[in-house]
């Protein structure tokens, strides 16, 4: 009886939180071939782009997009590959909220921060900026933004420098997950809090929310995902230039999808914390409470859940579990944490459990933690502290293990060198 009461209370709370924003926009289905055409043409796949007459036929357009999807998955190393940026730079500015809702308390907080900045009471922060390898029609979106939280120099100069890229949830404001970054700093781990495509300072002026990251435009959603993945990898390039050796990624919700895809295609990401995850992109969009406006748009065009799942297969983690596992088997061990919520209405429980089963079946080195709340309620007291503990403790242990691994390898190499010298002298 108590369990049933708690579940009803949690579902009601979750529903209130996920339906309080009234600025979600229902947009019609668009195929968005123009968003993937530049990649196809640049990499010799131009023949896969459909003829304009085909696009006007829904059945032919869907079939063409599915053919493109097969190509993208088969050539995912190319699709999620990139040319290293040459314009990395740090800039200082006052942090801003960039709210994605119009609730009075949020707008008041935004105004308060701007007033503090104008009065010089809000400290400036450092931001890594560079041009994303994935170009879009929005210059502000293509200028990547990552708030830099450098850890203090350690007293042991031999200690390897370690860093983590943090990817907040969809429609996150400019302050989301900053507290996690400061927590990691206390562990001696630096953090780059990456603004996802179409988020905060990267959001086009025409939008109130970060709608273009996930929308009823199939191709634009694929493009946004590719951009997020290559942006993560570019952040690792910059960190390497700063002398960092060990890298991780922490993603929440949509950020966990981006983080998984990046790690599946980049062996440098050894520490992986996925906070709210799902196997198939389309399943969450179709069944999730917070994406009901997107489902309304695609369903009006006659799509079903199975068809939407297939249309977004190139940006679905399930398409790359074998790749993630093979990368782990052929290279350094990846450590993985998966956190899901029992009463999640945005990433329904069945899909979260599918993630765990896929990880088990793929032989990943993973840990699982379950939160006794939902998706939105994860950000509420006391659940945000439980979630923070799960992620913080995992990140601490995982990076510590990497330091121990390096020390052990160094000792083994030293002993091997000494043995070789002794054998040479004895001859």
PyMOL commands that set and color helices and strands:
alter all, ss='L'
color gray80, all
select helices_A, chain A and resi 2-19+33-42+46-48+52-55+58-74+76-79+104-118+139-142+178-186+200-202+211-213+218-241+254-264+281-287+289-300+305-311+313-315+317-330+349-362+376-379+383-426
alter helices_A, ss='H'
color red, helices_A
select strands_A, chain A and resi 89-94+124-131+143-149+162-167+189-194+246-252+269-275+335-341+366-371
alter strands_A, ss='S'
color yellow, strands_A
deselect
rebuild
show_as cartoon
